[in-house]
Amino acid sequence: MEQEVDYKAEFISLFTQHVSRPGSEKLLVWLENTDFFTAPASTRYHCACEGGLARHSISVFHTMVEQHFQEGEDNLESFAICGLLHDLCKAQFYKVGSRNVKNEETGQWEKVPFYQVEDSFPYGHGEKSVFLIERFMRLKTSEAMAIRWHMGGFDDSVRGGSFAMSNAFRMYPLAVKLHLADLESTYLRERGTSDVPNR
């Protein structure tokens, strides 16, 4: 049986342990007044469950550190900021409801969680996270680039390729490391984490 994990407590512990930048306390207070700690990370693909957004953010941070942190070259605070906050844009982003789905085993209809996007501030994805973070705390250029481009080719604004994204990846290794950690977390580490059927 899988042990219950308090992702909010773990997120706050990691954030306060590794991020001491001016404004970080106010950012954390703002986060606690949003649905960040109860929101899903997606509508149905990965961590589509209550608390999924915090769970995914923690996973990306741990993946970054385990796979890509190089002593003397990388900064742990930057890794924490990028890993934990890259999807801040998903706070206040999902609307929670339920819908009926037929249980294939019993033939009965059952209510299952359903998440849909309700974007009241359509400012993009990575750039929206950067904007929200910088309302409270200044980012280094490398952090802003990493968060802005963490979706890589999955970002709607780069369909068909983007010289800006390519340049950011070439100039800022942190951006590549965040993108790779996000991919690994989403598609490998978080398989089977959704409460919503992926159909």
C-alpha atoms as a printed R data frame, in Angstrom:
    type eleno elety resid chain resno       x      y       z
1   ATOM     1    CA   MET     A     1   0.000  0.000   0.000
2   ATOM     2    CA   GLU     A     2   1.375  3.404  -0.991
3   ATOM     3    CA   GLN     A     3   2.102  5.693   1.931
4   ATOM     4    CA   GLU     A     4   0.233  9.009   2.022
5   ATOM     5    CA   VAL     A     5   2.594 11.909   1.363
6   ATOM     6    CA   ASP     A     6   1.916 15.474   2.479
7   ATOM     7    CA   TYR     A     7   3.114 17.243  -0.655
8   ATOM     8    CA   LYS     A     8   2.272 20.694   0.683
9   ATOM     9    CA   ALA     A     9   4.464 20.164   3.746
10  ATOM    10    CA   GLU     A    10   7.271 18.722   1.614
11  ATOM    11    CA   PHE     A    11   7.077 21.601  -0.879
12  ATOM    12    CA   ILE     A    12   7.175 24.223   1.886
13  ATOM    13    CA   SER     A    13  10.073 22.443   3.595
14  ATOM    14    CA   LEU     A    14  12.115 22.290   0.380
15  ATOM    15    CA   PHE     A    15  11.272 25.875  -0.563
16  ATOM    16    CA   THR     A    16  12.167 27.377   2.833
17  ATOM    17    CA   GLN     A    17  15.310 25.226   3.108
18  ATOM    18    CA   HIS     A    18  16.714 26.162  -0.301
19  ATOM    19    CA   VAL     A    19  15.241 29.559  -1.234
20  ATOM    20    CA   SER     A    20  16.214 32.589   0.837
21  ATOM    21    CA   ARG     A    21  15.936 35.314  -1.797
22  ATOM    22    CA   PRO     A    22  14.191 38.566  -0.778
23  ATOM    23    CA   GLY     A    23  10.477 38.246  -1.463
24  ATOM    24    CA   SER     A    24  10.407 34.448  -1.201
25  ATOM    25    CA   GLU     A    25   8.385 34.588   2.036
26  ATOM    26    CA   LYS     A    26   5.713 36.767   0.392
27  ATOM    27    CA   LEU     A    27   5.632 34.453  -2.619
28  ATOM    28    CA   LEU     A    28   5.015 31.470  -0.345
29  ATOM    29    CA   VAL     A    29   2.195 33.312   1.454
30  ATOM    30    CA   TRP     A    30   0.617 34.099  -1.922
31  ATOM    31    CA   LEU     A    31   0.928 30.447  -2.959
32  ATOM    32    CA   GLU     A    32  -0.852 29.336   0.197
33  ATOM    33    CA   ASN     A    33  -3.744 31.643  -0.691
34  ATOM    34    CA   THR     A    34  -4.192 30.028  -4.123
35  ATOM    35    CA   ASP     A    35  -5.164 26.484  -5.058
36  ATOM    36    CA   PHE     A    36  -1.515 25.582  -5.801
37  ATOM    37    CA   PHE     A    37  -1.370 22.869  -3.132
38  ATOM    38    CA   THR     A    38  -4.681 21.246  -4.097
39  ATOM    39    CA   ALA     A    39  -4.602 21.755  -7.891
40  ATOM    40    CA   PRO     A    40  -3.790 18.981 -10.375
41  ATOM    41    CA   ALA     A    41  -0.729 19.206 -12.623
42  ATOM    42    CA   SER     A    42  -2.743 18.413 -15.761
43  ATOM    43    CA   THR     A    43  -6.271 17.671 -16.895
44  ATOM    44    CA   ARG     A    44  -5.590 13.936 -17.319
45  ATOM    45    CA   TYR     A    45  -2.014 13.072 -18.330
46  ATOM    46    CA   HIS     A    46   0.171 13.213 -15.206
47  ATOM    47    CA   CYS     A    47  -0.644 14.024 -11.589
48  ATOM    48    CA   ALA     A    48  -4.260 14.774 -12.538
49  ATOM    49    CA   CYS     A    49  -5.293 14.472  -8.918
50  ATOM    50    CA   GLU     A    50  -5.714 16.642  -5.862
51  ATOM    51    CA   GLY     A    51  -2.275 17.933  -4.857
52  ATOM    52    CA   GLY     A    52  -0.812 16.859  -8.203
53  ATOM    53    CA   LEU     A    53   0.724 20.241  -8.991
54  ATOM    54    CA   ALA     A    54   2.763 20.294  -5.778
55  ATOM    55    CA   ARG     A    55   3.700 16.633  -6.292
56  ATOM    56    CA   HIS     A    56   4.917 17.318  -9.843
57  ATOM    57    CA   SER     A    57   6.884 20.403  -8.765
58  ATOM    58    CA   ILE     A    58   8.674 18.404  -6.058
59  ATOM    59    CA   SER     A    59   9.389 15.604  -8.529
60  ATOM    60    CA   VAL     A    60  10.940 18.012 -11.035
61  ATOM    61    CA   PHE     A    61  13.183 19.527  -8.346
62  ATOM    62    CA   HIS     A    62  14.382 16.086  -7.174
63  ATOM    63    CA   THR     A    63  14.923 14.919 -10.757
64  ATOM    64    CA   MET     A    64  16.960 18.043 -11.570
65  ATOM    65    CA   VAL     A    65  19.185 17.556  -8.536
66  ATOM    66    CA   GLU     A    66  19.619 13.793  -8.989
67  ATOM    67    CA   GLN     A    67  20.276 13.860 -12.727
68  ATOM    68    CA   HIS     A    68  21.846 17.221 -13.506
69  ATOM    69    CA   PHE     A    69  23.331 19.005 -10.451
70  ATOM    70    CA   GLN     A    70  27.073 19.550 -10.796
71  ATOM    71    CA   GLU     A    71  28.920 20.718  -7.690
72  ATOM    72    CA   GLY     A    72  30.834 23.941  -8.304
73  ATOM    73    CA   GLU     A    73  28.878 24.675 -11.475
74  ATOM    74    CA   ASP     A    74  25.222 24.705 -10.419
75  ATOM    75    CA   ASN     A    75  23.381 26.639  -7.729
76  ATOM    76    CA   LEU     A    76  20.971 24.689  -5.502
77  ATOM    77    CA   GLU     A    77  18.772 27.750  -4.903
78  ATOM    78    CA   SER     A    78  18.355 28.182  -8.666
79  ATOM    79    CA   PHE     A    79  17.451 24.498  -8.994
80  ATOM    80    CA   ALA     A    80  14.854 24.859  -6.218
81  ATOM    81    CA   ILE     A    81  13.357 27.997  -7.752
82  ATOM    82    CA   CYS     A    82  13.147 26.429 -11.216
83  ATOM    83    CA   GLY     A    83  11.991 22.989 -10.155
84  ATOM    84    CA   LEU     A    84   9.468 24.069  -7.546
85  ATOM    85    CA   LEU     A    85   8.070 27.133  -9.338
86  ATOM    86    CA   HIS     A    86   8.245 26.352 -13.079
87  ATOM    87    CA   ASP     A    87   4.501 25.558 -13.236
88  ATOM    88    CA   LEU     A    88   3.300 28.393 -11.005
89  ATOM    89    CA   CYS     A    89   1.152 29.384 -13.992
90  ATOM    90    CA   LYS     A    90  -1.135 26.454 -13.151
91  ATOM    91    CA   ALA     A    91  -2.314 27.980  -9.870
92  ATOM    92    CA   GLN     A    92  -5.918 29.177 -10.295
93  ATOM    93    CA   PHE     A    93  -5.885 27.488 -13.713
94  ATOM    94    CA   TYR     A    94  -8.051 24.371 -13.398
95  ATOM    95    CA   LYS     A    95 -11.747 24.031 -12.729
96  ATOM    96    CA   VAL     A    96 -12.685 20.900 -10.803
97  ATOM    97    CA   GLY     A    97 -15.843 18.932 -11.482
98  ATOM    98    CA   SER     A    98 -16.996 15.382 -12.051
99  ATOM    99    CA   ARG     A    99 -18.476 13.381 -14.900
100 ATOM   100    CA   ASN     A   100 -20.027  9.963 -15.306
101 ATOM   101    CA   VAL     A   101 -17.873  7.155 -16.675
102 ATOM   102    CA   LYS     A   102 -19.007  3.569 -17.175
103 ATOM   103    CA   ASN     A   103 -17.114  1.022 -15.057
104 ATOM   104    CA   GLU     A   104 -16.075 -1.685 -17.543
105 ATOM   105    CA   GLU     A   105 -16.050 -4.379 -14.832
106 ATOM   106    CA   THR     A   106 -19.437 -3.691 -13.230
107 ATOM   107    CA   GLY     A   107 -21.266 -1.986 -16.080
108 ATOM   108    CA   GLN     A   108 -22.311  0.742 -13.626
109 ATOM   109    CA   TRP     A   109 -21.924  4.458 -14.190
110 ATOM   110    CA   GLU     A   110 -19.639  6.151 -11.641
111 ATOM   111    CA   LYS     A   111 -18.724  9.754 -10.934
112 ATOM   112    CA   VAL     A   112 -15.027 10.433 -11.526
113 ATOM   113    CA   PRO     A   113 -13.003 13.644 -11.086
114 ATOM   114    CA   PHE     A   114 -12.812 15.875 -14.110
115 ATOM   115    CA   TYR     A   115 -10.448 18.812 -14.594
116 ATOM   116    CA   GLN     A   116 -10.734 21.448 -17.261
117 ATOM   117    CA   VAL     A   117  -8.738 24.570 -17.989
118 ATOM   118    CA   GLU     A   118 -10.266 27.865 -16.926
119 ATOM   119    CA   ASP     A   119  -7.509 30.366 -17.662
120 ATOM   120    CA   SER     A   120  -8.533 33.764 -16.310
121 ATOM   121    CA   PHE     A   121  -5.080 35.210 -17.101
122 ATOM   122    CA   PRO     A   122  -4.077 33.886 -20.569
123 ATOM   123    CA   TYR     A   123  -0.454 35.021 -20.595
124 ATOM   124    CA   GLY     A   124   1.172 31.885 -21.966
125 ATOM   125    CA   HIS     A   125   2.776 29.114 -19.947
126 ATOM   126    CA   GLY     A   126   6.434 29.604 -18.995
127 ATOM   127    CA   GLU     A   127   6.243 33.363 -19.380
128 ATOM   128    CA   LYS     A   128   3.229 33.474 -17.058
129 ATOM   129    CA   SER     A   129   5.179 31.599 -14.368
130 ATOM   130    CA   VAL     A   130   8.056 34.076 -14.726
131 ATOM   131    CA   PHE     A   131   5.636 37.008 -14.492
132 ATOM   132    CA   LEU     A   132   3.944 35.646 -11.358
133 ATOM   133    CA   ILE     A   133   7.240 34.855  -9.588
134 ATOM   134    CA   GLU     A   134   8.659 38.287 -10.340
135 ATOM   135    CA   ARG     A   135   5.693 39.984  -8.699
136 ATOM   136    CA   PHE     A   136   7.363 38.900  -5.447
137 ATOM   137    CA   MET     A   137  10.962 37.884  -6.062
138 ATOM   138    CA   ARG     A   138  13.628 38.726  -8.636
139 ATOM   139    CA   LEU     A   139  14.857 35.920 -10.883
140 ATOM   140    CA   LYS     A   140  18.333 35.563 -12.319
141 ATOM   141    CA   THR     A   141  18.353 35.687 -16.116
142 ATOM   142    CA   SER     A   142  19.231 31.975 -16.301
143 ATOM   143    CA   GLU     A   143  16.265 31.107 -14.034
144 ATOM   144    CA   ALA     A   144  13.850 33.236 -16.044
145 ATOM   145    CA   MET     A   145  15.072 31.623 -19.287
146 ATOM   146    CA   ALA     A   146  14.782 28.114 -17.814
147 ATOM   147    CA   ILE     A   147  11.245 28.666 -16.548
148 ATOM   148    CA   ARG     A   148  10.153 30.463 -19.722
149 ATOM   149    CA   TRP     A   149  11.355 27.646 -21.993
150 ATOM   150    CA   HIS     A   150  10.820 24.590 -19.760
151 ATOM   151    CA   MET     A   151   8.133 23.207 -22.094
152 ATOM   152    CA   GLY     A   152  10.581 23.046 -25.009
153 ATOM   153    CA   GLY     A   153   8.848 22.048 -28.249
154 ATOM   154    CA   PHE     A   154   5.593 21.333 -26.383
155 ATOM   155    CA   ASP     A   155   5.014 25.066 -25.948
156 ATOM   156    CA   ASP     A   156   2.235 26.354 -28.213
157 ATOM   157    CA   SER     A   157   4.345 29.377 -29.161
158 ATOM   158    CA   VAL     A   158   7.146 27.281 -30.702
159 ATOM   159    CA   ARG     A   159   5.281 24.915 -33.000
160 ATOM   160    CA   GLY     A   160   7.579 24.347 -35.931
161 ATOM   161    CA   GLY     A   161  10.685 25.418 -33.996
162 ATOM   162    CA   SER     A   162  11.979 28.537 -32.337
163 ATOM   163    CA   PHE     A   163  15.335 30.241 -32.689
164 ATOM   164    CA   ALA     A   164  14.753 31.984 -29.354
165 ATOM   165    CA   MET     A   165  14.252 28.674 -27.551
166 ATOM   166    CA   SER     A   166  17.264 27.141 -29.279
167 ATOM   167    CA   ASN     A   167  19.390 30.142 -28.306
168 ATOM   168    CA   ALA     A   168  18.157 29.992 -24.694
169 ATOM   169    CA   PHE     A   169  19.073 26.300 -24.463
170 ATOM   170    CA   ARG     A   170  22.510 26.979 -25.934
171 ATOM   171    CA   MET     A   171  23.239 29.979 -23.685
172 ATOM   172    CA   TYR     A   172  21.713 28.710 -20.425
173 ATOM   173    CA   PRO     A   173  22.401 25.081 -19.437
174 ATOM   174    CA   LEU     A   174  19.923 25.524 -16.566
175 ATOM   175    CA   ALA     A   175  17.139 25.774 -19.160
176 ATOM   176    CA   VAL     A   176  18.102 22.430 -20.693
177 ATOM   177    CA   LYS     A   177  18.343 20.799 -17.261
178 ATOM   178    CA   LEU     A   178  14.883 22.020 -16.221
179 ATOM   179    CA   HIS     A   179  13.359 20.899 -19.530
180 ATOM   180    CA   LEU     A   180  14.885 17.421 -19.229
181 ATOM   181    CA   ALA     A   181  13.822 17.078 -15.578
182 ATOM   182    CA   ASP     A   182  10.272 18.136 -16.465
183 ATOM   183    CA   LEU     A   183  10.142 15.548 -19.267
184 ATOM   184    CA   GLU     A   184  11.492 12.741 -17.079
185 ATOM   185    CA   SER     A   185   9.134 13.564 -14.233
186 ATOM   186    CA   THR     A   186   6.089 13.875 -16.479
187 ATOM   187    CA   TYR     A   187   6.572 10.849 -18.714
188 ATOM   188    CA   LEU     A   188   8.563  8.421 -16.544
189 ATOM   189    CA   ARG     A   189   8.398  9.138 -12.827
190 ATOM   190    CA   GLU     A   190   4.745 10.212 -12.752
191 ATOM   191    CA   ARG     A   191   3.210  7.395 -14.791
192 ATOM   192    CA   GLY     A   192   0.034  6.162 -13.165
193 ATOM   193    CA   THR     A   193  -0.377  9.209 -10.913
194 ATOM   194    CA   SER     A   194  -3.656 10.469 -12.361
195 ATOM   195    CA   ASP     A   195  -7.099  9.911 -10.891
196 ATOM   196    CA   VAL     A   196  -8.620 10.795 -14.261
197 ATOM   197    CA   PRO     A   197  -8.696  8.162 -17.035
198 ATOM   198    CA   ASN     A   198  -6.458  9.200 -19.930
199 ATOM   199    CA   ARG     A   199  -8.922  8.749 -22.792
